[in-house]
């Protein structure tokens, strides 16, 4: 027991472990992220990592939540700025779509969702919370644009659901490197969809 307590005191902060996991995904790919490799990176044994995270599934979900927290803070700064609703919607889309093939955040997101087929209710609820934060921010932004006359009169929740489905589909194509669906092409498609279905006609 004394040895376990000493290991807990000497362990790096949990955020450092999560940041190291994210860095490993970015630099080496998800397939190289093992408990043993991560332990070597942060100076812990794989047994100590399992003590903290219980399983690799839990480590991946915690890392995704940590990454989402950082994205959420950035999204909050973008959406509360002085720009128009249209400009902030463009910034939201830009933040949502992966940077390119093997984008580490999206690589992790895809893996967590793939593993969620066997996840328990608590893990599924945490994944829903991640999605819900993006959805609520988008609904609020669309509702603001409608109220200000920038956007057509749409149901913000229904439109946000459809737009996010479009973004998810395109983003998966970008993240896996599907030919012909690079980031620039996807952003052009989404801009065209928003202009056609949401923005008020000029004049």
Backbone torsions as a table, in degrees:
resi	resn	phi	psi	omega
1	UNK	NA	-40.8	179.9
2	UNK	-62.4	-38.6	178.9
3	UNK	-64.5	-39.9	179.4
4	UNK	-65.9	-40.4	179.3
5	UNK	-65.0	-40.2	179.5
6	UNK	-65.0	-38.9	178.3
7	UNK	-64.1	-39.0	179.6
8	UNK	-65.7	-40.1	-179.9
9	UNK	-65.8	-35.9	-175.9
10	UNK	-86.6	-6.7	-176.8
11	UNK	-69.7	146.9	176.8
12	UNK	-67.6	157.2	177.8
13	UNK	-55.4	146.1	-176.7
14	UNK	-56.9	-37.3	-179.6
15	UNK	-62.8	-34.1	177.9
16	UNK	-64.7	-38.6	178.1
17	UNK	-65.2	-43.9	-179.2
18	UNK	-65.9	-40.7	177.6
19	UNK	-63.6	-39.7	178.7
20	UNK	-65.3	-39.3	177.8
21	UNK	-62.1	-42.6	-179.6
22	UNK	-66.3	-39.7	178.0
23	UNK	-63.4	-39.0	179.3
24	UNK	-65.2	-40.2	177.7
25	UNK	-62.2	-43.4	-178.5
26	UNK	-65.8	-40.2	-172.4
27	UNK	-88.1	-34.6	-170.6
28	UNK	-122.0	-11.9	-177.9
29	UNK	94.5	155.1	-175.6
30	UNK	-63.7	-31.7	-177.2
31	UNK	-65.0	-21.4	179.7
32	UNK	-88.5	-7.5	-178.7
33	UNK	-84.4	94.9	173.7
34	UNK	-113.8	161.9	177.9
35	UNK	-59.8	-40.2	-179.1
36	UNK	-65.3	-44.2	-179.3
37	UNK	-66.7	-41.7	178.3
38	UNK	-65.5	-39.8	177.8
39	UNK	-59.0	-43.0	177.6
40	UNK	-62.3	-36.9	-178.1
41	UNK	-64.8	-37.3	-174.2
42	UNK	-108.4	3.5	177.4
43	UNK	75.1	35.5	177.7
44	UNK	-129.6	155.8	174.0
45	UNK	-79.7	157.8	177.1
46	UNK	-62.8	-29.6	176.8
47	UNK	-64.6	-40.7	177.2
48	UNK	-66.6	-38.6	176.8
49	UNK	-61.8	-41.8	178.5
50	UNK	-64.9	-32.0	176.1
51	UNK	-60.9	-42.1	-178.3
52	UNK	-77.8	-38.8	-169.9
53	UNK	-112.1	-8.6	175.4
54	UNK	73.2	-39.1	-178.0
55	UNK	-161.5	166.0	176.5
56	UNK	-66.5	-35.0	177.3
57	UNK	-57.5	-43.6	-179.7
58	UNK	-68.0	-39.4	176.5
59	UNK	-59.2	-46.1	-179.1
60	UNK	-63.8	-42.5	179.9
61	UNK	-66.0	-41.3	177.6
62	UNK	-63.3	-39.6	179.0
63	UNK	-65.7	-40.8	176.9
64	UNK	-62.8	-43.2	178.5
65	UNK	-61.8	-40.3	178.0
66	UNK	-63.3	-46.6	179.2
67	UNK	-62.9	-40.5	178.6
68	UNK	-64.9	-34.5	176.9
69	UNK	-61.2	-41.0	177.8
70	UNK	-67.5	-43.3	177.0
71	UNK	-64.1	-38.6	179.6
72	UNK	-61.9	-39.5	177.6
73	UNK	-64.8	-41.9	177.7
74	UNK	-65.7	-41.4	178.5
75	UNK	-62.2	-40.3	178.6
76	UNK	-61.7	-41.2	178.1
77	UNK	-64.2	-40.6	-179.4
78	UNK	-65.9	-41.7	-171.7
79	UNK	-82.0	-15.3	179.2
80	UNK	-102.8	7.9	179.8
81	UNK	-75.1	177.7	-175.3
82	UNK	-82.6	-1.8	-175.8
83	UNK	-68.2	166.8	176.8
84	UNK	-68.0	165.5	177.6
85	UNK	-61.7	-38.1	178.8
86	UNK	-63.1	-42.4	-180.0
87	UNK	-67.7	-39.4	179.2
88	UNK	-70.7	-33.1	175.6
89	UNK	-65.4	-40.7	176.8
90	UNK	-61.8	-39.0	178.3
91	UNK	-67.3	-38.0	177.2
92	UNK	-60.7	-47.6	-179.9
93	UNK	-62.2	-43.1	-179.4
94	UNK	-60.8	-38.3	179.1
95	UNK	-73.0	-32.8	-175.7
96	UNK	-71.3	-44.7	-172.5
97	UNK	-74.3	136.3	-179.1
98	UNK	-57.3	154.4	177.3
99	UNK	-68.4	-24.6	-179.9
100	UNK	165.0	-167.3	179.7
101	UNK	-58.9	131.8	178.9
102	UNK	66.6	26.2	171.3
103	UNK	-49.5	125.0	-171.5
104	UNK	-62.1	-39.3	-179.8
105	UNK	-64.5	-45.2	-179.7
106	UNK	-71.3	-34.3	174.3
107	UNK	-58.1	-44.8	178.6
108	UNK	-67.3	-43.8	179.6
109	UNK	-57.5	-45.8	-180.0
110	UNK	-63.0	-40.6	-179.2
111	UNK	-66.6	-43.1	179.8
112	UNK	-62.9	-43.7	179.4
113	UNK	-67.9	-35.4	176.5
114	UNK	-63.6	-40.6	179.2
115	UNK	-73.8	-16.7	-173.6
116	UNK	-70.6	-8.8	176.5
117	UNK	-57.8	-30.1	-179.1
118	UNK	-111.8	14.2	-176.9
119	UNK	-76.3	156.1	177.0
120	UNK	-83.4	174.7	-174.9
121	UNK	-62.2	-36.2	-178.6
122	UNK	-66.1	-42.5	178.7
123	UNK	-66.4	-40.1	178.4
124	UNK	-63.3	-39.0	178.6
125	UNK	-63.4	-37.0	178.4
126	UNK	-67.4	-37.4	176.6
127	UNK	-66.4	-40.6	177.3
128	UNK	-61.1	-37.4	179.1
129	UNK	-63.2	-38.6	177.3
130	UNK	-60.7	-49.9	-179.3
131	UNK	-64.6	-38.6	-177.8
132	UNK	-62.0	-35.3	179.7
133	UNK	-64.1	-44.8	176.8
134	UNK	-62.1	-41.6	-176.0
135	UNK	-67.0	-47.2	-178.4
136	UNK	-60.1	-41.8	179.9
137	UNK	-64.2	-38.9	-179.7
138	UNK	-69.5	-42.0	178.1
139	UNK	-59.0	-46.4	-179.4
140	UNK	-62.1	-39.7	-179.6
141	UNK	-66.9	-43.5	179.4
142	UNK	-65.7	-42.5	178.7
143	UNK	-60.6	-39.5	177.6
144	UNK	-64.1	-45.5	179.6
145	UNK	-62.1	-38.0	177.2
146	UNK	-65.0	-46.4	-177.1
147	UNK	-64.4	-27.7	-179.5
148	UNK	-90.4	-2.6	179.7
149	UNK	81.0	10.2	176.7
150	UNK	-78.4	-34.5	-177.0
151	UNK	-113.2	155.6	174.5
152	UNK	-62.8	161.4	-179.4
153	UNK	-77.4	100.0	178.3
154	UNK	-124.0	163.8	171.4
155	UNK	-77.7	112.1	-173.7
156	UNK	-57.5	-39.3	-178.1
157	UNK	-68.4	-45.1	179.7
158	UNK	-64.7	-42.6	-179.4
159	UNK	-65.8	-41.7	179.4
160	UNK	-61.9	-39.4	178.5
161	UNK	-61.0	-44.9	-178.7
162	UNK	-70.3	-40.1	179.6
163	UNK	-65.2	-41.8	179.6
164	UNK	-67.7	-33.1	175.3
165	UNK	-63.7	-40.8	176.5
166	UNK	-63.5	-45.1	180.0
167	UNK	-63.5	-42.1	179.6
168	UNK	-62.3	-46.3	-179.3
169	UNK	-60.9	-48.2	178.5
170	UNK	-65.0	-39.7	-176.6
171	UNK	-65.1	-37.6	176.5
172	UNK	-61.9	-41.9	178.0
173	UNK	-60.5	-42.1	179.1
174	UNK	-65.7	-46.3	-174.5
175	UNK	-64.6	-34.1	-179.1
176	UNK	-90.8	-3.9	176.2
177	UNK	78.0	33.3	178.8
178	UNK	-64.8	127.8	-175.4
179	UNK	-60.5	136.8	177.6
180	UNK	87.4	-0.7	178.9
181	UNK	-128.1	56.5	174.9
182	UNK	-73.0	170.5	-176.5
183	UNK	-57.0	-44.8	-177.4
184	UNK	-63.0	-42.7	178.8
185	UNK	-63.8	-41.2	-179.7
186	UNK	-64.0	-46.6	179.6
187	UNK	-60.7	-37.1	177.8
188	UNK	-65.0	-43.9	177.7
189	UNK	-60.1	-44.8	-177.1
190	UNK	-68.0	-41.1	176.9
191	UNK	-59.3	-41.8	-180.0
192	UNK	-65.0	-42.3	178.5
193	UNK	-61.6	-44.9	-179.7
194	UNK	-64.7	-42.7	179.8
195	UNK	-62.8	-42.0	-177.7
196	UNK	-71.3	-35.3	-169.0
197	UNK	-110.0	-13.6	-173.8
198	UNK	-127.7	-41.3	-172.9
199	UNK	-77.8	146.6	179.1
200	UNK	-70.5	143.5	178.3
201	UNK	-64.5	146.6	-179.7
202	UNK	-64.7	143.8	177.5
203	UNK	84.5	NA	NA
